[in-house]
Amino acid sequence: MLSEVKVVYADVEEQLGVMENANASLNPPAEPAIQGNTLDVVKKLNELALELEQVLTSYQLLLQNNIETTKKSVQYMREQDRRISTNISGAASGPRRLVE
């Protein structure tokens, strides 16, 4: 069974750019803690805001790492495509003699 994978590098790179812009637009810093209120609910809200900030910051870092890894993978695939194409072109350009 033959199968082939076609990668349109421009489309992939464009979407990675969109992802980078979306990641940069995330704003992890939480609002300042509510001051002067001693209700337990306010304390809990402040704790939750801090935890959400930490989660979003971690997510943002992870997403940026994934984007960078994907860029490197796409670059590697592009280089391999060029190498294979060069080898195929070289093999098709002329007959080779077998050495016995």
N, C-alpha and C positions, 0 to 999 in steps of 0.2 A: 504494500500500500504506500503510495507516494503522498506526501503532504508537504506543504510549503508554508512558510511564515513570511508575510510581507510586512515590512516596517516602513512607514512613511515618517522618516526622521523629522521632517519639518513639523508635522502634526504633533508628534510626541514632544518635541522641544517647546512647541507653543503651549501645550497643556501643562508642561512642567513650569513654564513661566507664569501661567494662570495660578497654579498651585502656590508658587513662591509669593506672588502678590497677595493671595488670600491669607497665606501664613503670616506675612508681614503685617497685614491689617488686623490680626488678632491683637487684642489689648489685654494682656493678662493682669496687670496691676488692679487689685480690688479697690473699691471705694474706701476712703478712710473709715476707720472704725467709728461706730456711734459712741460718742462720749457723753458722760454725765447721766447716763441712764443705767440703773442697777438691776433692771429686770432680767431674769434668767433668759428670756427669749432674745433679748438684745445681745447678751453674751454668746448665745448659741449662733445667732446670725453672724456675729463678728468672726467666730470660729469657722463657720461654714464658708464665709467669704474668703478667708485666708486659705482654707483647703482648696477651694475652687481655683484660686489664683495659682497655687502650686500645681494642681492638675493641669491647668491650661498652659502653664509655662513648660511643664514636662511634655505635654502633647506637642507644643510648638517646636521644641527641640527635636523630638522624635520625628516629626513631619519634615523638618529641615534636613535631618540626617537621611531620611528615606528619599527625599528629592535628590540629594547629592549622590547617593548610591545609584539611583535610577539614571542620573546623568552619566555617571561613569559606565554603567552597563550599556547604555545606548551608544556611547562613544566606542566602547569595546566591540559591540556588534557592527558598528559602521566600519571600523578598522578591519574586522574579520571579513566583512562583505567585500571590501576593496582587495584584500589579500587573495581571497578565493577567486574574485573576478580576474585579477592579474594572472593567477595560476591557470585559470581556464583559458584565458586569452593566449597565454604563452603556449599551452598545450595544443590549442587549435590552430596556431599560426604556422606550424610546420611539422613535418614528420620527424620522428627521432629514430636513430638507428639503435638497435639493441646490441649491447656488447655481451659477447658470450665468453 
